[in-house]
C-alpha cells in the first residue's frame, strides 16, 4: 500500500459523493441498508496516491475502518468485493426525493412538487417529474432534443412489453416459439415507474454516404429534418418525435403499424428529393439521457435498428425485426401489408433476423440535394462499441450500457468535454451499445481524441468489453444536428478490429495527428484486412497480438 498520500481533488470528491448520494455501497449490498451515512472516501486499491474517480468509493465510518485495517484473525474486505459492491450499488440507487433522502420510494407520500428523479440504474432521468400518485407521470428533460415535444405525457397503468426488450432469443431466426397470434399487439409510449417504456424506432440511414460531398450530405440532412416536421408534430402522421443521428435521422412512433406506414412514406418522399435511404424499424424500451448536456432518447432498440439499416438488403427498402413484424400483423386488422420471408444478415459479429417490406420501387431524384455549406469539413472521430452486446438479455444490456455511460462521464470530466460541446468544437452521439465523439481539429482536438479513446478503453477494461477507434475524415454539420460524413464511417469500420480494451486508429490520423513523442508510447500492429487500420498496443503491457489473429467485420454504430 502506498504511503504517498495525496489530497483527493475537490471536483473528484464532489462527483463521488454526488454519485453515491452518501450511501455506503457495502451497507447497500451486504446489509440492504441504503440510508445516508457519515463516512469517508476509500481508495479501492488501497493506494492513497491513486485518486482517480474509478478507484474511489464512499464508505460509512465502520466499513471504512474495516477496509483500511489489517486483520490477522479474520479475512478482511477485498478489493474485488468493494469494487463489485460499488458497481452494484450504483446500478440500484433508489429514487431520490429532495428533503427526504433516506425514505424508500414505496413509503413516500404522493406529491405534486417537482422532484429530481433517477432511474433504477442510478442515472438522472430529468430535472423534474410530477407524480400525482395515480400512475400519471409527466417527464421534463433538462433541455429538449430537436423534435421531442416537452413534456412527454404518458398513459396510466402497465405498458405492454415489446419482445425486442427480451433479449436475442426473441430476435433472429424462428427463435420466437410463441404463437404469432399471442404476440403483443402494441408498442406503447407509456411511462412505468422505472422510466419511459416502449417506442418504435425508425432508423433512416443516408445511403451511399461514402460518395457524397459535404454540401450533398448537408442537403440530405436538411431534407430529413424537414420531413420529420417541427417538434415531430407536423411531419408524417404518427411521428412522436425525432432526433439526429451520425448516419441520418431517427424517428419515434408509438405503434408498429403506423411506424411501417411512416417509414414507407419517408422512404418515398426522401427519394423524390434525391435522398436515398436505408430504413430499419425496431422497438422496445428507451430512456431519456442528458450526457454532456445533450438531451436525447437512447436504448438497445436504436442499436438494433442501426445495425439493420446497415444491411445491404435495407438499401432503398424498409426492413424490420421479427418482434415488429409480429406486432404489425396484430395491428393491421385485415389491411394489406406484405413482407418477405424471414432472412438473416450479419453486421459486425451480430447475426440479425429481419424481414423486408414489399413495396414498389422508389423513384429517386437524379441528383442528391445540395445545401449552401460553409461549416467544418474535417474532424477527428472516436467511435466506441460494446463487444458481445447483442448476446446479452435485456437486463444485461441495460446494465452494461449504464456502466459505459458512467465511464464516459468520468472521461468527460477529465478532458473537459462539456466545454468543447458548449463551444461547438465537439459533438457526442450516444448509441444503444456505444457512441461517437466528433472533435474539430482546432484547440488540440486530435490529441484530445486519442487521449479520450485511450482513457475510455482503460477505464472500461474491468467493467465493459469495449472496442474503440479513432479516424480523421470528412464531416458536415447542419444547424443543431449531429455531424454526418465519411470520417464517422471510417472510425466505425475501424472499431470492428481491436480486441476489447484496445484502440484502433486510421493510418491517416496516426501519421498526420499523433506527435512523435506520443508515438513512442505505442507499439503498432497492422490489420491484415485493412491496410489503413492500425491497432495501438501500449508498450510495456505485454506482447502485442499476432496480426494474423485480427479479424475483419463490417462496422456500424
N, C-alpha and C positions, 0 to 999 in steps of 0.2 A: 504494500500500500504506500502510495506516495505521501511524503510529508511536506511537499511543496504546495502548501495550501494557498489558493488564490480566492479572492472575493468573487462571488457569482455576480456577473453584470446585472444591473438593476432591471434592464429590459428583459433579460432571460428569466430572472427570478419572477418578474410580474407575469410573464406568459405561463410559466409553470404553475403558479398559484391560480391564475385565472382558468387554466385548462382543467385542473382538478377540482377547482372551487373549494380548496382547503379541506378536501376529503382524503383520508389516508387510504391508499389503494390496498394495503394489507388488511385493514379493517373491513373494507368493502368486500373483498374477495373471500377472505377466510372467516370473517365474523358476521358477514351480511349486515354490516353497520355502515350506513352511508351518511352519518351525521358529520357536520363540520367539527373539526378538532383543532386544538392548539398543537403546533408541531414545528418541524424543521424540514429543510430540503436535504435529502440524502444523495450522495454520489453513488450511482448503481454499481460502478466498477470499483468503488472504494478508493478511487484516485481523486484526491481533493483538487488536483490541478486540472482535471478534465471537467469543465463546466459547460459543455455543450448541452443543449436542451434535451436531447435524447438520452443523456446519461444522468438526468436528474429526476427525482421522484419525491413528492411531498409525503411525509410520514408523521403520524401522531408521535408525541414525545416518548411513550413507552416503546413503540415499534422502532423509532429512530435509535433509541439507546440499545435495543436488542441487536439491531442491524450493525451498529458500529462496534459492538462488543466482541471479544474473543472468548469462545466457550470451550472449556476443557472437558466438561462432563456431559454436554449435550450438543446436538447438531444445531448450529445457528442458521439463520436465514441465508439462502444462497443468492448469488447474483441473478441466476436464471429465474428463481422464484419471484424476485422483486420485479424483474423486467417484464415477466409474463403477467404479474398482478397489475402492474401499471397499465399494460396494454388492455387487459380485460376490463379494468375499472373505467378507463376512458371510453371503451366501447359500450358501456352500460350505464352512463351517467343518468341519473333521474332528472326529470323536467324540473327546472328551477323557477320558483316564483319570487319576485323581489319582495323583501321584507319577511319571507317565510322560507328560508333556505333549507331547513332540515326536515320539513314535513313531506312524507311520501306523497306522490301525486294522487293516489286514491283517497287520501284523507283530507285533501284540500277542499275548501268550500268553493262553489262556483262564483265567479266574479265577472264583471264586465270591464274591469280595468285592464289596460294594456299590460302585457307580460313579455319578458324575454323568454323565448321557448327554444329548447334544444331537442333534437330528435334522439332516438334510442341509442345512437352511436356516439352521442356527445357533441355533435356538430350543430351550430346555431342554424335554426330554420329561418328565423326572421327577426326583425326588430320588435315586432309586437304580434300578438294573436289575441283575438277576442273570443273567449269561451263563455257561452251563455248557459252551459250546464245541460243543454238538451241535445247535444250532438252536433249542433250547428257551429262550424268553425269559419272564421274569416282570417285569412293569412295575408300579412303585409310584408313583402320583401323590402330590404333596405333601399333598393332603387330598382325600378322595373327594367328588365331587359327589353330590348327592342321588340315590340309587338306583343308583349304579355300585359294584358289589362290588369290594373290594380284596383281593389283587391280581388283575389281569386276566391269566389264563393263556391262552396261545395255542399253537396246534399247531406242529409242526415242518415245515420244508420251504417250498417256494414256494407262496404263496397265489394262487389264480386272480384275475385282474384283471377287475373288473367293467367292462362297456363304458361306464358313466357316467363313469369316470375317463379316458376317451379324448378328451373334448372335445365340442364341439357337433355335430361331424359324425356322432356316434353317437346324437344325440338329435334330436327334431323329427320331420319327416315321413319318408317312406321313404328317409331318407338312409343308413340302415344297409343296405348292399347284401349283407351276408353272409347265407348261408342260415340261417334261424332254427334249423335243427336243429344247427348248429355253434356256436350262441351258448353262452357259458359257463353251466353249469348251477348254479353255486354262487356265492353272495356270502358269502365266508367271514369269520371273525373271527380269522384267523391273523395273526401278527406277523412281518413280514420284518425284515431287518436295518436298514431305513430307517425303521421305526416301525410303528404299527398299520396294518393293511390295511383290508379292506372290511367294511362292515356295511350292512344295510338300515335306512333311516331312515323311521320313521312319524311324520309331522308332523301333530299333531292341533290344529287351529286352532279356537278357540271362535267359532262363527258368531254374527253379529248383535251383536258387542261394542258397537257404537255405541248400541244401545238398552238396554243393561244398566246397572243401578245398581251402586254399589261393592259392596254386600253380595251382589248376584247374581253379579258377577264373582268374588268370593271364594268363593262357593258352588260355582261351576263349577270353579274351580281345585282346591278340596278333592276334588271328585269325580274329577278327572283324576289327582291324586296317589294317591288311594285305589285307583283301577283299575290303576295301574301296579304296585302292590304294594310291600312293604317291600324295599328294596335291589334292586328289579327282579326279585325271585325268586318272589314269591307272588301276582302278578297273573295275567294270561293266560299259558298255557303258551307257552314260546318267547321271552318277553321276556328280553333280555340285560341291559338297563339302561334307565334313562330319566332325563331332566333337564328342567329348567324352560325355558320359552320366554316371551317377552313377548307371545305370542299364545295360549298354552295350554300344551302339553306335547310333548316329543319323546321317542319310544321307539325303541330299537335292537333289532334282531332279526338273528340270524346269516344266515338264508337267506330267499330271496324268497317261496317258497310259504308257509312259516309266517308271514311278515310279512303277507301278504294275509289269512290266517286271523285273525291277531291284530287287524289293522286293522278287519276286518268285525265281529268280536266287540266291539271297543272302541266302534265306532260305535253298535251296538245297545244295549250296556249303559249308555253315557252317555245315550242318548236316553231310556231307561227312567227315568232320574233327572232328566230335564228339561234335559239339556245337549245342544244341537245342535252338531255338529262338521262341519268340512270337513277331510277326511283325504287326505293325499297320501303316496305311497311312492316313494322314490328309493334309490339305493345307490351305494357306492363308498368310496374311501379317506377315513378320518377320523384325526385326530390329537388326543391329549390336550393341553390347554392349561391354563395356570395364570396367566393375565393378571390383574393386580390382586388376586392371591390367590384367584381364583375358579376352581376346577378344573372342567373340562368337556371334552366332545368337540366338535371343530369341523372343518369342511371343506366343500368345494363341494356335496356331496350334500345337506347341510342347507339350503343356499341354494336348490337346485333344488326340494326338497320344499316349502319355504316358499312359493315362487312358485306351484307347482302348487296348493297348498292355498288360495291367494288367488283362484283362478279361480272364476267363478260356477258352473261345472259341478261343482265339488267340494262344494257345499253339500249336506249330508246324504248324501254319497256317498264312495266311495274312488276316487281317481284315481292312476294310476301312469305313470311314464315308460316309454319303449319298452324300454330295457335290462332293467328289472324285469319287464316283460311277457314278454320272451323267456326270462328265467330261470325265471319261473313255469311257462311251457309245458314247459320241460325237467324241472322238478321235480314237476309234477302227477302224472306216471305213470298217466295214464288217469283220474284223478279229475276230476270235472266242475267246471270253473270257467270262466266266460264273461265276456268283456269286449266293449264296444262297439268299433266301428271306430276307427282312428287319427284323432284330431282335432288341431286347432291352436288355441292361445289365446295372447293377449299380456298380459304383466304388465310394467308399465313399458315398456321397449323390447325386452324379451326375448320372442321367439316360441318357444313351447314345444309340443312334440308330446306327446300324452297319450292314455290310454285310460281309460274309466270301467268299473269293475267292475259287472256286472249282478247286483243283489241286490234282494230285495223291499223296498218302502218301510219305513222305520223308524218305529215308533210312538213319538212324543215325549211326555213328560210335559206336563201342561197349563201348568205354570209353571216357570221356571228355579229351581234350588235357591238358598236364601239361607243365609248364614253370619253369625253374630254378628261384626260387623266394626267395629273402633274404630281401625284403622290410618290412615296418611296417605291423603288423598283428592285431593290435587293435587300435581303435580310439574312440573318443567321437564325436557323430554326432548330429548336430542341424538341424532339418527339420522344415520349416515354410510353411504354406499353407493358401491361402485366402479363407475364408468361403463364399459360395454362388457365387463363381466366374462364374460358368457356367450359372447362371441365368441372367447374365448381357448381354447387347448387346455389339457389338464390341467396340464402343466408350467408354462405361463404363469399359470394360475390360482393355483397354489401359490406361484409367485414373487411375484405382486402381493400376495397375502394376507400373505406373510412381510414384505414391505416395509411394509404397512399396520400390522401388529402392532408393528413396531419404532417407528413414528411414534406410535402410541397410547401405548406405554410411555414415550416421550420426553415427550409432553404430560402423562402421568400424573405424572411426577416433578416437572415444573414447577408443577403445580397441587395437588400432594399428594393425589392421588385415592385412594391406598391408605388414608390415614387416614379419608377420608369413607366408603369401603367398610366399614372396620372399625367405624365408628360408626353404620352403617346409615342414613346420610343420602345414600348413592349406591349404585346398582346398575349393574352392567355386564353386557351380554349380547352377546358376540361372535357374529357370524354368518359364513356362508361367504364373503360378499363385503362385509362391513361390520359394523355393530353398533349398539347403542343404549346410551346413558348416561342414567340417570334420576336427577336431582338433586331432593332435597327443598328447598323454598324457604328454610328457615332457614339461618343461617350463610353468607349470601351465595351461596346456591345458584344464583340467577338469573344473577348476574354471572359465576360460575364456568362455568355452562353456555355462555354466549355467548363467554367467553374461550377455553374448550376448543374450541368449534366453530371460532372464527376461527383459533386456533393450529394445529389439526389440518389445516384446509384449506390454510393457508400452508405447513406443513411437507411436505405431500404433493404440492404443486404440481408439483415437478420429478420425482416418482417414481411417483405414483399419480393417476389421474384420479378424484378423489373429489368427490362431491356431499354437502353437509352441510346439515342443517336443525335448527331449534330450535322447539319449541312448548310451550305450557302446557296442561295438561288433567288430567282425572280418571285416577287410578290406584287399584289395590287390591293389597295385598301380603299373601300368606298364608304364614306361617311363614318358611322359608328360600327360598321360591320367588321368582322374579323378578316385578316388578310387571307387571300387565296392566291395560289401560284405554284410554280414548279419547285420552289425551294422547300415547300411543305411536302410535296410528293416525294422529293428526293430523301428528306430526313425520315419520312415514314417508311420508305423502302429500306433504308439502312437500319431501321430499328428491328428488322426481322433477323439480322445477322448475329449480334453479340450474344454471348451466354448471359443469363441473368446476373445482374450486379456489375456488368461491364458496359463500356461505351464504345459505339462505332461512330466514326466521323467520315464524312466525304473527303476525298483527297483534295479537292479544291479548297475546302475550309482549312484543312491541315496545312497546306502549303502557303496559302495567302494570309491566314489569320493568326495561326499559332506561332508565338515567338520562339526563337532558337533556345532560349533559356527554358521555356515551358516544355519544349520537345524532349529535353534531356531527362525528363521525369517519366517518359513513357517508352515502352517497347511497342513497336508497331507490327501488327500481324495482318497481312493481306487476306482479303476474302476471295477465294478462288472463283466463285461465281460472279463476282463484280469487281472488276479491276480498279474501280474508282472508290471502293469502300475499304476502310482500314479499321481494325479493332485495336483499341488502345489498352495496353496491359501495363499497370503501374510497375515500374522497376522495383525489385525487392519484395514482391508479393508472391513469389513462386514462379514456376515455369509457365511461359505463355502457351496457349493451346496449339496443337498441330493444325495448320491451315486446312489440311485435308478433312478435318472433322467439323469444319464450319459449314453448316448447311445453307440452303437458299430457300427463301419463302417469299411469296407475294405479300407486300405490306399494305395495310390500311389502318388508320387510326380507329 
